[in-house]
Amino acid sequence: MIQINVKNKSKITVYDDRNIVYTMIRNTPLLSFKTYGEIFEGDNKIGKIQLGIFLKKQILYQSFFEKIDIIKQQLYMTDFLIDENQIRIKNNAFFFFNKKIFSKIYFNSELIAIVSMRDILDLEGYNLHIKFLVENKQIEKYSVLCYLISCIEFNV
């Protein structure tokens, strides 16, 4: 099971069975309306993301396994394009009323994963768990990376 540890204003770490898969280090320069996130796979920097005004995300640099484009952004939804496949991250706007589902992940309009909040660590952040409904390692890898990119806006 994939676990994502979201720390307030600093680091987001993705684990697969207690092994670190990806790390995003977020930085908001003083007097800036933008947040930058650098994504690492081990010690290798594989991407840089910018979160701007109105929660607009932009990929500034990438050396991912496939080219990822952000094709549509709305308040609680982001659509990504990877090699002619679309991944949609849809966050639950009413999470405080329905605590079972934090987000849903779709691959070409098919629901493939449900993200839930397992535990709130403390005032420093929380843990998310991704439960996949399909058995396809490539789709899982694509969707985890896209979800990490969309997580840049959490607890900024």
C-alpha positions in Angstrom: 0.0 0.0 0.0 1.2 3.5 -0.9 1.5 6.0 2.0 2.0 9.7 1.6 3.3 11.7 4.6 2.4 15.4 4.2 4.3 17.8 6.5 3.1 21.3 6.8 5.0 23.7 4.6 8.0 21.5 4.1 8.3 17.9 2.9 6.1 15.3 1.3 7.3 11.7 1.3 5.8 8.8 -0.6 6.4 5.3 0.8 5.7 1.9 -0.7 5.8 -0.7 2.0 8.0 1.5 4.2 10.5 2.2 1.4 10.8 5.8 0.3 9.8 6.1 -3.4 9.6 9.9 -3.9 10.3 13.0 -1.8 9.1 16.5 -2.5 10.8 19.3 -0.7 8.7 22.5 -0.8 10.0 26.0 -0.5 8.1 29.3 -0.4 10.5 32.2 -0.7 9.9 35.1 1.6 7.5 37.7 0.2 6.5 35.4 -2.6 3.1 34.2 -3.8 4.7 31.1 -5.2 5.7 27.7 -3.7 8.3 25.5 -5.4 8.5 21.8 -5.0 11.6 19.7 -6.0 10.8 16.0 -6.5 13.5 13.5 -5.8 13.7 9.7 -6.5 16.4 8.7 -4.0 19.1 11.3 -4.4 18.2 12.1 -8.0 16.2 15.3 -8.7 13.6 14.3 -11.2 11.3 17.4 -11.3 10.5 20.9 -10.1 6.9 22.1 -9.7 5.6 25.6 -9.1 2.4 26.4 -7.3 1.3 30.0 -8.1 -1.5 32.3 -7.4 -5.0 30.7 -7.4 -3.4 27.2 -6.8 -2.2 27.0 -10.4 0.4 24.3 -10.8 3.2 24.3 -13.4 5.9 21.7 -14.2 9.2 23.7 -14.6 11.6 20.8 -15.0 11.1 17.1 -15.4 13.1 14.0 -16.1 10.4 11.5 -15.3 10.0 8.1 -17.0 7.4 9.7 -19.4 6.6 13.4 -20.2 3.8 14.6 -17.9 1.7 17.6 -18.9 -0.9 19.4 -16.7 -3.8 19.9 -19.1 -6.6 21.2 -16.9 -6.8 22.7 -13.4 -9.8 23.5 -11.3 -10.3 24.2 -7.6 -10.5 20.5 -6.5 -9.4 18.7 -9.7 -6.3 18.4 -11.8 -6.0 16.5 -15.1 -2.6 15.2 -16.3 -1.6 13.8 -19.7 1.0 11.0 -19.9 1.6 9.4 -23.3 -2.0 9.9 -24.6 -3.4 8.7 -21.2 -5.3 11.0 -18.9 -5.0 10.9 -15.2 -7.5 12.9 -13.1 -7.0 13.7 -9.5 -10.3 14.7 -7.9 -10.1 15.9 -4.3 -13.1 15.7 -2.0 -14.3 19.2 -1.4 -16.5 18.0 1.5 -13.8 15.9 3.3 -14.7 17.3 6.7 -18.3 15.9 6.3 -17.3 12.6 4.5 -14.0 11.5 6.0 -13.8 8.1 4.2 -12.5 9.6 0.9 -9.9 12.3 0.7 -9.3 12.0 -3.1 -10.1 9.8 -6.1 -7.7 9.0 -9.0 -9.0 8.2 -12.5 -7.1 6.7 -15.4 -8.8 7.4 -18.7 -12.1 8.1 -16.9 -12.0 4.8 -14.9 -11.7 5.0 -11.1 -8.4 3.3 -10.3 -7.6 4.4 -6.7 -9.1 5.9 -3.6 -7.0 8.1 -1.3 -8.0 8.2 2.4 -6.5 10.0 5.4 -5.4 7.4 7.9 -4.0 9.5 10.7 -3.3 13.0 11.6 0.3 13.1 12.8 -0.1 16.2 14.9 -0.1 19.9 14.0 2.8 19.1 11.7 0.9 17.1 9.1 -0.9 13.9 8.2 -0.7 10.5 6.4 -2.6 9.6 3.3 -3.0 6.1 2.0 -3.7 5.1 -1.6 -5.7 2.0 -2.2 -5.5 0.8 -5.9 -8.5 -0.9 -7.4 -6.5 -2.2 -10.4 -3.4 -4.4 -10.6 -1.1 -2.6 -13.0 2.3 -1.4 -11.8 2.8 1.1 -14.7 -0.6 2.8 -14.0 0.2 2.9 -10.3 3.6 4.5 -10.9 2.0 7.1 -13.2 -0.8 7.9 -10.8 1.4 8.1 -7.7 3.7 10.7 -9.4 0.7 12.7 -10.6 -0.8 12.6 -7.1 2.5 13.8 -5.6 2.5 16.8 -8.1 -1.0 17.6 -7.0 -0.1 17.4 -3.3 2.1 20.5 -3.6 -1.0 22.6 -2.6 -1.7 20.7 0.6 -0.8 22.5 3.8 1.1 25.3 2.2 
